[in-house]
Amino acid sequence: MNWKVLALLPALTLAAALPAYSLTNNKSHNPTTASYVAQNPQPGNTMKKPNAAPNVHPKHRSNSTANNSNVLRVGSRGEAVKTAQNSLKQQGFYNGNVTGVFDNNTRSAVIQFQKSKKLRADGIIGHRTLASLK
C-alpha cells in the first residue's frame, strides 16, 4: 500500500466513525440549512471494548484462584488448614505444630509436597494440591 494512504488511515477511520453533515446547494454555512446524513456502521469497523477483561483459557489457569473459597494460602485459618497440616505431617513434609494457621512453614511444606507430586509449586493449596494431599 502507498505510504500516503497508510498515513491517512487513522483520519479516515475517525471520519467514518463520526456523523456526516451535508450542506445544501447554496453552500450556506447557516446551521438551519444543514441536513443530517445518517451513516450505517460497517460490520468490519468494530472496535474492542476498552475495559474488556482478557479471556483466560482454562488450561492456563493456576490450580488456585483468588475468588475460590477452597483455596488455602498464607494467612488462611481454620479446620481446613489443620487438616492440610495433618496430611502434610503424616507424609513427612511438615514438622511444625498443627495450629490451623497457614504460615510460612506450612507454605514451605506445601511447596515441597507440590514439587514431589510434579504440581505447580506455588505454595498455595488449590483443588489439585488438595486432591493430591488426600
LUMDRENDO-369730 format. One record per residue: residue number from 1; residue in three letters; chain; x, y negated, z negated of N, C-alpha, C, O in turn. Coordinates in Angstrom, 2 decimals. Atoms other than C-alpha are relative to their C-alpha. Layout:
N
+-----+-----+---+---------+---------+---------+---------+---------+---------+---------+---------+---------+---------+---------+---------+
!   k !   r ! c !    n.px !    n.py !    n.pz !   ca.px !   ca.py !   ca.pz !    c.px !    c.py !    c.pz !    o.px !    o.py !    o.pz !
+-----+-----+---+---------+---------+---------+---------+---------+---------+---------+---------+---------+---------+---------+---------+
! NUM ! ALA ! A !       X !       Y !       Z !       X !       Y !       Z !       X !       Y !       Z !       X !       Y !       Z !
...
+-----+-----+---+---------+---------+---------+---------+---------+---------+---------+---------+---------+---------+---------+---------+
***
This chain:
134
+-----+-----+---+---------+---------+---------+---------+---------+---------+---------+---------+---------+---------+---------+---------+
!   k !   r ! c !    n.px !    n.py !    n.pz !   ca.px !   ca.py !   ca.pz !    c.px !    c.py !    c.pz !    o.px !    o.py !    o.pz !
+-----+-----+---+---------+---------+---------+---------+---------+---------+---------+---------+---------+---------+---------+---------+
!   1 ! MET ! A !    0.83 !    1.17 !    0.00 !    0.00 !    0.00 !    0.00 !    0.87 !   -1.24 !    0.00 !    2.01 !   -1.23 !   -0.48 !
!   2 ! ASN ! A !   -0.71 !    1.27 !   -0.06 !    1.05 !   -3.54 !    0.60 !    0.13 !   -0.59 !   -1.41 !   -0.81 !   -0.51 !   -2.19 !
!   3 ! TRP ! A !   -0.22 !    0.54 !    1.35 !    2.54 !   -5.26 !   -2.47 !   -0.94 !   -1.16 !   -0.32 !   -1.27 !   -1.38 !   -1.48 !
!   4 ! LYS ! A !    0.92 !    1.11 !    0.23 !    0.25 !   -8.26 !   -1.99 !   -1.37 !    0.52 !   -0.45 !   -2.01 !   -0.08 !   -1.31 !
!   5 ! VAL ! A !    1.27 !   -0.60 !    0.38 !   -2.81 !   -6.05 !   -2.23 !    0.10 !    0.53 !   -1.43 !   -0.83 !    0.37 !   -2.23 !
!   6 ! LEU ! A !   -0.20 !   -0.51 !    1.35 !   -1.38 !   -4.38 !   -5.32 !    0.02 !   -1.13 !   -1.03 !   -0.47 !   -0.96 !   -2.15 !
!   7 ! ALA ! A !   -0.04 !    1.12 !    0.92 !   -0.76 !   -7.77 !   -6.88 !   -1.39 !   -0.59 !   -0.24 !   -1.65 !   -1.16 !   -1.30 !
!   8 ! LEU ! A !    1.34 !    0.56 !    0.13 !   -4.37 !   -8.79 !   -6.27 !   -0.99 !    0.95 !   -0.65 !   -2.11 !    0.54 !   -0.97 !
!   9 ! LEU ! A !    0.93 !   -0.97 !    0.55 !   -5.93 !   -5.62 !   -7.67 !   -0.59 !   -0.41 !   -1.35 !   -1.80 !   -0.28 !   -1.53 !
!  10 ! PRO ! A !    0.63 !    0.41 !    1.27 !   -6.37 !   -6.94 !  -11.24 !   -1.03 !   -1.11 !    0.20 !   -2.08 !   -1.09 !   -0.44 !
!  11 ! ALA ! A !    0.94 !    1.09 !   -0.25 !   -8.05 !  -10.10 !   -9.92 !   -1.26 !    0.51 !    0.71 !   -2.37 !    0.08 !    0.41 !
!  12 ! LEU ! A !    1.15 !   -0.57 !   -0.71 !  -10.26 !   -8.10 !   -7.56 !   -0.86 !    0.82 !   -0.94 !   -2.09 !    0.78 !   -0.85 !
!  13 ! THR ! A !    0.75 !   -0.80 !    0.96 !  -11.25 !   -5.76 !  -10.36 !   -0.82 !   -0.91 !   -0.91 !   -1.98 !   -0.63 !   -1.19 !
!  14 ! LEU ! A !    0.70 !    0.95 !    0.85 !  -12.17 !   -8.69 !  -12.57 !   -1.14 !   -0.67 !    0.75 !   -2.22 !   -0.85 !    0.20 !
!  15 ! ALA ! A !    1.03 !    0.64 !   -0.81 !  -14.10 !  -10.37 !   -9.77 !   -1.16 !    0.95 !    0.26 !   -2.31 !    0.52 !    0.32 !
!  16 ! ALA ! A !    1.06 !   -0.98 !   -0.24 !  -16.04 !   -7.17 !   -9.11 !   -0.83 !    0.23 !   -1.26 !   -2.00 !    0.60 !   -1.16 !
!  17 ! ALA ! A !    0.71 !   -0.26 !    1.24 !  -16.99 !   -6.89 !  -12.77 !   -0.87 !   -1.19 !   -0.43 !   -1.82 !   -1.00 !   -1.18 !
!  18 ! LEU ! A !    0.75 !    1.19 !    0.38 !  -18.29 !  -10.47 !  -13.13 !   -1.19 !   -0.20 !    0.93 !   -1.13 !    0.20 !    2.09 !
!  19 ! PRO ! A !    1.15 !    0.27 !   -0.88 !  -21.71 !  -11.55 !  -11.81 !    0.37 !   -1.04 !    1.04 !    1.18 !   -1.94 !    0.79 !
!  20 ! ALA ! A !   -0.30 !    0.91 !   -1.11 !  -21.63 !  -13.37 !   -8.48 !   -1.13 !   -1.00 !    0.17 !   -2.30 !   -0.70 !   -0.07 !
!  21 ! TYR ! A !    0.98 !    1.04 !   -0.28 !  -23.37 !  -16.59 !   -7.63 !    0.17 !   -0.45 !    1.44 !    1.29 !   -0.55 !    1.94 !
!  22 ! SER ! A !   -0.03 !    0.45 !   -1.38 !  -24.26 !  -17.76 !   -4.15 !   -0.63 !   -1.37 !    0.08 !   -1.70 !   -1.60 !   -0.48 !
!  23 ! LEU ! A !    0.54 !    1.33 !   -0.18 !  -24.78 !  -21.39 !   -3.21 !   -0.88 !   -0.03 !    1.25 !   -0.72 !    0.79 !    2.15 !
!  24 ! THR ! A !    0.88 !    0.13 !   -1.18 !  -27.46 !  -22.48 !   -0.74 !    0.79 !   -0.60 !    1.15 !    1.94 !   -0.99 !    0.98 !
!  25 ! ASN ! A !   -0.67 !    0.46 !   -1.22 !  -26.61 !  -23.61 !    2.80 !    0.48 !   -1.45 !   -0.09 !    1.42 !   -1.81 !    0.63 !
!  26 ! ASN ! A !   -0.41 !    1.41 !    0.04 !  -26.32 !  -27.29 !    1.84 !    1.27 !   -0.22 !   -0.81 !    1.70 !   -1.36 !   -0.97 !
!  27 ! LYS ! A !   -1.27 !    0.04 !    0.73 !  -23.16 !  -26.50 !   -0.20 !   -0.08 !   -0.91 !   -1.22 !    0.94 !   -1.46 !   -1.65 !
!  28 ! SER ! A !    0.19 !    0.84 !    1.18 !  -24.61 !  -28.41 !   -3.13 !    0.55 !    0.71 !   -1.22 !    0.46 !    1.93 !   -1.34 !
!  29 ! HIS ! A !   -0.50 !   -0.58 !    1.23 !  -22.99 !  -27.88 !   -6.48 !   -0.99 !   -0.19 !   -1.14 !   -0.64 !   -0.08 !   -2.31 !
!  30 ! ASN ! A !    1.06 !    0.18 !    0.97 !  -26.25 !  -28.54 !   -8.24 !   -0.39 !    1.39 !   -0.55 !   -0.75 !    2.26 !    0.24 !
!  31 ! PRO ! A !    0.29 !   -1.33 !    0.53 !  -26.86 !  -25.61 !  -10.63 !   -1.43 !    0.46 !    0.24 !   -1.70 !    1.66 !    0.18 !
!  32 ! THR ! A !    1.38 !   -0.42 !   -0.24 !  -30.57 !  -25.64 !   -9.89 !   -0.16 !    0.65 !    1.36 !   -1.13 !    1.37 !    1.58 !
!  33 ! THR ! A !    0.11 !   -0.60 !   -1.33 !  -29.90 !  -24.63 !   -6.27 !    0.79 !    1.31 !    0.11 !    0.68 !    2.01 !    1.11 !
!  34 ! ALA ! A !   -0.76 !   -1.24 !   -0.04 !  -27.58 !  -21.76 !   -7.12 !   -0.94 !    1.17 !   -0.30 !   -1.80 !    1.08 !   -1.17 !
!  35 ! SER ! A !    0.83 !   -1.19 !    0.25 !  -29.16 !  -18.31 !   -6.94 !    0.91 !    1.14 !   -0.43 !    2.03 !    1.29 !    0.05 !
!  36 ! TYR ! A !   -0.77 !   -1.11 !    0.57 !  -28.00 !  -15.27 !   -8.84 !   -0.04 !    1.17 !    0.97 !   -1.10 !    1.51 !    1.49 !
!  37 ! VAL ! A !   -0.09 !   -1.20 !   -0.83 !  -26.82 !  -12.29 !   -6.80 !    0.37 !    1.15 !   -0.90 !    1.43 !    1.14 !   -1.53 !
!  38 ! ALA ! A !   -0.27 !   -1.16 !    0.87 !  -27.04 !   -9.00 !   -8.65 !    0.97 !    0.94 !    0.68 !    0.89 !    1.16 !    1.89 !
!  39 ! GLN ! A !   -0.95 !   -0.98 !   -0.51 !  -24.22 !   -6.52 !   -8.24 !   -0.26 !    1.32 !   -0.69 !   -0.42 !    1.38 !   -1.91 !
!  40 ! ASN ! A !    0.14 !   -1.34 !    0.57 !  -24.65 !   -2.82 !   -8.72 !    1.37 !    0.49 !   -0.44 !    2.33 !    0.40 !    0.34 !
!  41 ! PRO ! A !   -1.30 !   -0.53 !    0.41 !  -21.86 !   -1.30 !  -10.77 !    0.34 !    1.25 !    0.81 !   -0.51 !    2.11 !    1.04 !
!  42 ! GLN ! A !   -0.43 !   -1.16 !   -0.78 !  -19.87 !    1.17 !   -8.77 !    0.41 !    1.11 !   -0.95 !    1.04 !    0.84 !   -1.97 !
!  43 ! PRO ! A !   -0.32 !   -1.09 !    0.92 !  -19.50 !    4.64 !  -10.32 !    1.49 !    0.21 !   -0.21 !    1.88 !    0.74 !   -1.24 !
!  44 ! GLY ! A !   -1.44 !   -0.21 !    0.13 !  -15.74 !    4.66 !   -9.73 !    0.67 !   -1.03 !   -0.89 !    1.84 !   -0.87 !   -1.24 !
!  45 ! ASN ! A !   -0.59 !    1.08 !    0.77 !  -15.19 !    1.50 !  -11.76 !   -0.35 !    0.09 !   -1.48 !   -0.60 !   -0.94 !   -2.11 !
!  46 ! THR ! A !    0.30 !   -0.14 !    1.42 !  -15.86 !    2.89 !  -15.20 !    1.26 !   -0.22 !   -0.79 !    2.36 !    0.17 !   -0.38 !
!  47 ! MET ! A !   -1.15 !    0.28 !    0.85 !  -13.61 !    1.77 !  -17.99 !   -0.11 !    0.83 !   -1.27 !   -1.20 !    1.18 !   -1.70 !
!  48 ! LYS ! A !   -0.05 !   -0.76 !    1.24 !  -12.54 !    3.66 !  -21.09 !   -0.44 !   -0.88 !   -1.16 !   -0.11 !   -2.07 !   -1.20 !
!  49 ! LYS ! A !    0.41 !    0.74 !    1.18 !  -14.13 !    2.61 !  -24.36 !    1.24 !   -0.35 !   -0.82 !    2.09 !    0.51 !   -1.04 !
!  50 ! PRO ! A !   -1.23 !    0.39 !    0.70 !  -11.55 !    0.62 !  -26.35 !    0.19 !    0.70 !   -1.35 !    1.33 !    0.91 !   -1.76 !
!  51 ! ASN ! A !   -0.13 !   -0.61 !    1.31 !  -12.31 !    2.28 !  -29.71 !   -0.30 !    1.48 !    0.00 !   -0.61 !    2.05 !   -1.04 !
!  52 ! ALA ! A !    0.32 !   -1.43 !   -0.08 !  -12.84 !    5.81 !  -28.47 !    1.09 !    0.80 !   -0.69 !    2.28 !    0.57 !   -0.46 !
!  53 ! ALA ! A !   -0.96 !   -0.87 !    0.68 !  -11.19 !    8.41 !  -30.66 !    0.50 !    1.06 !    0.97 !   -0.29 !    1.58 !    1.76 !
!  54 ! PRO ! A !   -0.51 !   -1.02 !   -0.91 !   -8.90 !   10.81 !  -28.81 !   -0.56 !    1.37 !   -0.36 !   -0.75 !    1.70 !   -1.53 !
!  55 ! ASN ! A !    0.47 !   -1.35 !    0.24 !  -10.20 !   14.32 !  -28.37 !    1.18 !    0.88 !   -0.36 !    2.20 !    0.87 !    0.33 !
!  56 ! VAL ! A !   -1.07 !   -0.89 !    0.43 !   -8.09 !   16.82 !  -30.22 !   -0.43 !    1.41 !    0.31 !   -1.48 !    1.87 !   -0.15 !
!  57 ! HIS ! A !    0.32 !   -1.37 !   -0.37 !   -8.03 !   20.28 !  -28.78 !    0.12 !    0.88 !   -1.24 !    1.07 !    0.73 !   -2.01 !
!  58 ! PRO ! A !   -0.02 !   -0.84 !    1.21 !   -8.85 !   22.91 !  -31.45 !    1.30 !    0.78 !   -0.16 !    1.70 !    1.08 !   -1.29 !
!  59 ! LYS ! A !   -1.25 !   -0.75 !    0.07 !   -5.65 !   24.77 !  -30.59 !    1.11 !   -0.81 !   -0.66 !    2.03 !   -0.25 !   -1.25 !
!  60 ! HIS ! A !   -1.06 !    0.85 !    0.52 !   -3.56 !   21.77 !  -31.65 !   -0.28 !   -0.56 !   -1.38 !    0.53 !   -1.33 !   -1.91 !
!  61 ! ARG ! A !    0.28 !    0.46 !    1.35 !   -5.22 !   21.11 !  -34.96 !    0.84 !    0.79 !   -0.98 !    1.17 !    1.95 !   -0.74 !
!  62 ! SER ! A !   -0.75 !   -0.70 !    1.03 !   -3.30 !   21.97 !  -38.06 !   -0.94 !    0.91 !   -0.77 !   -2.15 !    0.89 !   -0.56 !
!  63 ! ASN ! A !    0.84 !   -0.91 !    0.76 !   -4.52 !   24.59 !  -40.48 !   -0.69 !   -0.72 !   -1.14 !   -1.28 !   -0.07 !   -2.01 !
!  64 ! SER ! A !    0.71 !    0.77 !    1.01 !   -5.88 !   21.80 !  -42.65 !   -0.44 !   -1.31 !    0.61 !    0.23 !   -1.87 !    1.47 !
!  65 ! THR ! A !    0.49 !    1.31 !   -0.43 !   -7.94 !   18.71 !  -42.08 !   -0.34 !   -0.82 !   -1.22 !   -0.68 !   -0.27 !   -2.27 !
!  66 ! ALA ! A !    0.21 !    0.88 !    1.14 !   -8.39 !   15.70 !  -44.31 !   -1.45 !    0.03 !   -0.49 !   -1.70 !   -0.21 !   -1.67 !
!  67 ! ASN ! A !    1.40 !    0.02 !    0.38 !  -12.18 !   16.00 !  -44.30 !   -0.49 !    1.33 !   -0.55 !   -1.63 !    1.42 !   -1.00 !
!  68 ! ASN ! A !    0.42 !   -1.33 !    0.42 !  -12.26 !   19.67 !  -45.24 !    0.13 !    0.10 !   -1.52 !    1.21 !   -0.14 !   -2.07 !
!  69 ! SER ! A !   -0.03 !   -0.07 !    1.46 !  -13.19 !   20.20 !  -48.89 !    0.74 !    1.24 !   -0.50 !    1.06 !    1.32 !   -1.69 !
!  70 ! ASN ! A !   -0.70 !   -1.22 !    0.40 !  -11.47 !   23.63 !  -48.92 !    1.51 !   -0.16 !    0.06 !    2.23 !    0.80 !   -0.21 !
!  71 ! VAL ! A !   -1.43 !    0.23 !   -0.14 !   -8.04 !   22.08 !  -48.37 !    0.59 !   -0.36 !   -1.36 !    0.05 !   -1.19 !   -2.09 !
!  72 ! LEU ! A !   -0.71 !    0.29 !    1.25 !   -5.63 !   22.08 !  -51.30 !    1.35 !   -0.60 !    0.35 !    2.09 !   -0.08 !    1.19 !
!  73 ! ARG ! A !   -1.28 !    0.68 !   -0.23 !   -2.68 !   19.69 !  -51.38 !    0.44 !   -0.66 !   -1.29 !   -0.27 !   -0.60 !   -2.29 !
!  74 ! VAL ! A !   -0.52 !    0.66 !    1.19 !   -0.57 !   17.75 !  -53.84 !   -1.04 !   -0.98 !   -0.53 !   -1.53 !   -1.83 !    0.20 !
!  75 ! GLY ! A !    1.01 !    0.83 !    0.62 !   -2.94 !   16.09 !  -56.26 !   -1.32 !    0.72 !   -0.21 !   -2.15 !    0.27 !   -1.00 !
!  76 ! SER ! A !    1.24 !   -0.76 !    0.19 !   -5.71 !   18.69 !  -55.95 !    0.00 !    0.64 !   -1.38 !    1.05 !    0.98 !   -1.93 !
!  77 ! ARG ! A !    0.14 !   -0.60 !    1.33 !   -7.04 !   20.09 !  -59.21 !   -1.20 !    0.93 !    0.00 !   -2.14 !    0.77 !    0.79 !
!  78 ! GLY ! A !    1.18 !   -0.83 !    0.18 !   -9.38 !   22.84 !  -60.30 !    0.28 !    1.49 !    0.07 !    1.42 !    1.94 !    0.12 !
!  79 ! GLU ! A !   -0.08 !   -1.46 !    0.00 !  -10.12 !   26.54 !  -60.24 !    0.61 !    0.55 !    1.28 !    1.30 !    1.56 !    1.25 !
!  80 ! ALA ! A !   -0.56 !   -0.46 !   -1.27 !   -9.20 !   26.89 !  -56.57 !    1.53 !   -0.08 !   -0.03 !    2.21 !    0.79 !    0.51 !
!  81 ! VAL ! A !   -1.46 !    0.14 !    0.11 !   -5.68 !   25.64 !  -57.35 !    0.54 !    1.08 !   -0.93 !    1.59 !    1.65 !   -0.67 !
!  82 ! LYS ! A !   -0.43 !   -1.07 !    0.92 !   -5.43 !   28.08 !  -60.30 !    0.04 !    1.34 !    0.72 !    0.99 !    2.11 !    0.56 !
!  83 ! THR ! A !    0.05 !   -1.25 !   -0.76 !   -6.46 !   30.94 !  -58.03 !    1.18 !    0.09 !    0.96 !    1.82 !    1.14 !    1.06 !
!  84 ! ALA ! A !   -1.12 !    0.02 !   -0.95 !   -3.87 !   29.92 !  -55.43 !    1.33 !    0.18 !   -0.74 !    2.20 !    0.92 !   -0.28 !
!  85 ! GLN ! A !   -1.23 !   -0.15 !    0.78 !   -1.15 !   29.58 !  -58.08 !    0.16 !    1.44 !   -0.49 !    1.27 !    1.99 !   -0.47 !
!  86 ! ASN ! A !   -0.07 !   -1.40 !    0.43 !   -2.01 !   33.03 !  -59.45 !    0.40 !    0.91 !    1.15 !    1.24 !    1.80 !    0.98 !
!  87 ! SER ! A !   -0.35 !   -0.83 !   -1.16 !   -1.84 !   34.57 !  -55.97 !    1.47 !   -0.19 !    0.38 !    2.17 !    0.78 !    0.68 !
!  88 ! LEU ! A !   -1.40 !    0.27 !   -0.32 !    1.49 !   32.86 !  -55.27 !    0.93 !    0.62 !   -1.05 !    2.00 !    1.12 !   -0.71 !
!  89 ! LYS ! A !   -0.80 !   -0.56 !    1.08 !    2.81 !   34.01 !  -58.66 !    0.08 !    1.52 !    0.12 !    1.15 !    2.10 !   -0.07 !
!  90 ! GLN ! A !    0.02 !   -1.46 !   -0.15 !    1.74 !   37.64 !  -58.08 !    0.88 !    0.45 !    1.16 !    1.45 !    1.54 !    1.13 !
!  91 ! GLN ! A !   -0.81 !   -0.36 !   -1.17 !    3.54 !   37.62 !  -54.72 !    1.44 !   -0.47 !   -0.13 !    2.25 !   -0.24 !    0.77 !
!  92 ! GLY ! A !   -1.38 !    0.38 !    0.27 !    6.70 !   36.12 !  -56.23 !    0.45 !   -1.32 !    0.57 !    1.65 !   -1.59 !    0.61 !
!  93 ! PHE ! A !   -0.39 !    1.29 !   -0.57 !    6.63 !   32.68 !  -54.66 !   -0.08 !   -1.14 !   -1.01 !    0.59 !   -2.17 !   -0.83 !
!  94 ! TYR ! A !    0.21 !    1.07 !    0.98 !    5.56 !   30.63 !  -57.70 !    0.43 !    0.51 !   -1.37 !    0.00 !    1.58 !   -1.81 !
!  95 ! ASN ! A !   -0.47 !   -0.44 !    1.31 !    7.31 !   30.80 !  -61.07 !   -0.34 !   -0.99 !   -1.12 !    0.16 !   -0.86 !   -2.24 !
!  96 ! GLY ! A !    0.40 !    0.98 !    1.02 !    5.72 !   27.85 !  -62.90 !   -1.23 !    0.47 !   -0.76 !   -1.71 !    1.58 !   -0.57 !
!  97 ! ASN ! A !    1.22 !   -0.28 !    0.76 !    2.78 !   27.74 !  -65.29 !   -1.21 !   -0.22 !    0.90 !   -1.24 !   -1.15 !    1.71 !
!  98 ! VAL ! A !    1.25 !    0.15 !   -0.73 !   -0.68 !   28.21 !  -63.81 !   -0.83 !   -1.06 !   -0.73 !   -1.42 !   -0.79 !   -1.78 !
!  99 ! THR ! A !    0.64 !    1.14 !    0.66 !   -2.17 !   24.82 !  -64.63 !   -1.26 !   -0.47 !    0.70 !   -2.09 !   -1.16 !    0.09 !
! 100 ! GLY ! A !    1.14 !    0.50 !   -0.76 !   -4.73 !   24.21 !  -61.92 !    0.26 !   -1.35 !    0.62 !   -0.66 !   -1.97 !    1.16 !
! 101 ! VAL ! A !   -0.39 !    1.28 !   -0.60 !   -2.84 !   21.11 !  -60.77 !    0.99 !    0.29 !    1.12 !    2.04 !    0.90 !    0.88 !
! 102 ! PHE ! A !   -0.87 !   -0.23 !   -1.16 !   -1.30 !   21.19 !  -57.27 !    1.10 !   -1.04 !   -0.06 !    0.90 !   -2.20 !    0.32 !
! 103 ! ASP ! A !   -1.14 !    0.90 !    0.14 !    2.12 !   19.66 !  -57.96 !    1.07 !    0.35 !    1.03 !    0.83 !    1.18 !    1.91 !
! 104 ! ASN ! A !   -1.07 !   -0.25 !   -0.97 !    5.43 !   19.64 !  -56.07 !    0.56 !    1.42 !   -0.10 !    1.01 !    1.97 !    0.91 !
! 105 ! ASN ! A !   -0.44 !   -1.39 !    0.12 !    6.41 !   23.07 !  -57.48 !   -0.94 !    0.93 !    0.75 !   -0.50 !    1.88 !    1.40 !
! 106 ! THR ! A !    0.99 !   -0.80 !   -0.72 !    3.19 !   24.52 !  -56.10 !    0.19 !   -0.20 !    1.50 !    0.10 !    0.75 !    2.27 !
! 107 ! ARG ! A !   -0.22 !    0.29 !   -1.42 !    3.84 !   22.80 !  -52.77 !    1.21 !    0.76 !    0.54 !    1.15 !    1.32 !    1.63 !
! 108 ! SER ! A !   -1.20 !   -0.75 !   -0.42 !    7.34 !   24.33 !  -52.57 !   -0.31 !    1.48 !    0.15 !    0.14 !    2.12 !    1.10 !
! 109 ! ALA ! A !    0.36 !   -1.41 !   -0.07 !    5.90 !   27.77 !  -53.30 !   -0.87 !    0.27 !    1.23 !   -0.72 !    1.30 !    1.89 !
! 110 ! VAL ! A !    0.88 !   -0.15 !   -1.16 !    3.25 !   27.28 !  -50.60 !    0.83 !   -0.03 !    1.28 !    0.59 !    0.76 !    2.19 !
! 111 ! ILE ! A !   -0.86 !    0.08 !   -1.18 !    5.92 !   26.28 !  -48.06 !    0.78 !    1.30 !    0.19 !    0.87 !    1.81 !    1.30 !
! 112 ! GLN ! A !   -0.72 !   -1.28 !   -0.10 !    7.97 !   29.39 !  -48.86 !   -0.94 !    1.11 !    0.47 !   -0.57 !    1.92 !    1.32 !
! 113 ! PHE ! A !    0.98 !   -1.01 !   -0.40 !    4.85 !   31.54 !  -48.54 !   -0.35 !   -0.15 !    1.48 !   -0.39 !    0.84 !    2.21 !
! 114 ! GLN ! A !    0.37 !    0.24 !   -1.39 !    3.87 !   29.92 !  -45.23 !    1.11 !    0.42 !    0.95 !    0.84 !    0.99 !    2.01 !
! 115 ! LYS ! A !   -1.12 !   -0.42 !   -0.84 !    7.35 !   30.48 !  -43.81 !    0.08 !    1.51 !    0.08 !    0.37 !    2.06 !    1.14 !
! 116 ! SER ! A !   -0.09 !   -1.46 !    0.01 !    7.27 !   34.13 !  -44.85 !   -1.11 !    0.63 !    0.85 !   -0.93 !    1.73 !    1.38 !
! 117 ! LYS ! A !    1.11 !   -0.51 !   -0.79 !    3.92 !   34.59 !  -43.06 !   -0.03 !   -0.59 !    1.41 !   -0.97 !   -0.36 !    2.17 !
! 118 ! LYS ! A !   -0.13 !    0.65 !   -1.31 !    5.06 !   32.58 !  -40.00 !   -1.19 !   -0.93 !    0.30 !   -1.69 !   -1.01 !    1.42 !
! 119 ! LEU ! A !    1.03 !    1.03 !   -0.13 !    2.41 !   29.93 !  -40.62 !    0.68 !   -1.36 !    0.09 !    1.88 !   -1.47 !   -0.16 !
! 120 ! ARG ! A !   -0.54 !    1.36 !   -0.01 !    2.87 !   26.20 !  -40.17 !    0.32 !   -0.39 !   -1.44 !   -0.57 !   -0.45 !   -2.28 !
! 121 ! ALA ! A !   -0.46 !    0.27 !    1.37 !    4.93 !   25.29 !  -43.25 !   -0.15 !   -1.47 !   -0.33 !    0.80 !   -2.25 !   -0.25 !
! 122 ! ASP ! A !    0.26 !    1.39 !    0.33 !    3.28 !   22.04 !  -44.28 !   -0.27 !   -0.21 !   -1.49 !   -0.45 !   -1.34 !   -1.93 !
! 123 ! GLY ! A !    0.22 !    0.12 !    1.43 !    2.76 !   22.79 !  -47.98 !   -1.43 !   -0.29 !   -0.38 !   -1.71 !   -0.66 !   -1.52 !
! 124 ! ILE ! A !    1.42 !    0.23 !    0.23 !   -1.00 !   22.43 !  -47.65 !   -0.72 !    1.32 !    0.18 !   -0.47 !    2.04 !    1.15 !
! 125 ! ILE ! A !    0.75 !   -1.25 !   -0.10 !   -3.37 !   25.31 !  -48.27 !   -1.29 !   -0.29 !    0.74 !   -2.25 !   -0.82 !    0.17 !
! 126 ! GLY ! A !    1.19 !    0.09 !   -0.83 !   -5.87 !   25.29 !  -45.43 !   -0.62 !    1.37 !    0.13 !   -0.28 !    2.29 !   -0.62 !
! 127 ! HIS ! A !    0.70 !   -1.28 !   -0.10 !   -8.10 !   28.10 !  -44.24 !    0.91 !    1.15 !    0.44 !    0.70 !    2.28 !    0.02 !
! 128 ! ARG ! A !   -0.92 !   -1.08 !   -0.44 !   -5.27 !   30.06 !  -42.53 !    0.89 !    0.45 !   -1.15 !    1.07 !    1.65 !   -1.37 !
! 129 ! THR ! A !   -0.87 !   -0.34 !    1.14 !   -2.96 !   29.90 !  -45.53 !   -0.81 !    0.72 !   -1.08 !   -0.35 !    1.69 !   -1.67 !
! 130 ! LEU ! A !    0.85 !   -0.61 !    1.01 !   -5.83 !   30.75 !  -47.88 !   -0.35 !    1.44 !    0.38 !   -0.37 !    2.32 !   -0.47 !
! 131 ! ALA ! A !    0.32 !   -1.35 !   -0.46 !   -6.78 !   33.76 !  -45.75 !    1.21 !    0.92 !   -0.17 !    1.06 !    2.09 !   -0.50 !
! 132 ! SER ! A !   -1.21 !   -0.82 !    0.16 !   -3.16 !   34.99 !  -45.85 !    0.33 !    0.25 !   -1.46 !    0.95 !    1.26 !   -1.80 !
! 133 ! LEU ! A !   -0.27 !   -0.15 !    1.43 !   -2.96 !   34.48 !  -49.62 !   -0.81 !    1.14 !   -0.62 !   -0.35 !    1.78 !   -1.57 !
! 134 ! LYS ! A !    0.90 !   -0.99 !    0.61 !   -5.85 !   36.86 !  -50.32 !    0.40 !    1.41 !    0.33 !   -0.26 !    2.36 !   -0.11 !
+-----+-----+---+---------+---------+---------+---------+---------+---------+---------+---------+---------+---------+---------+---------+
***
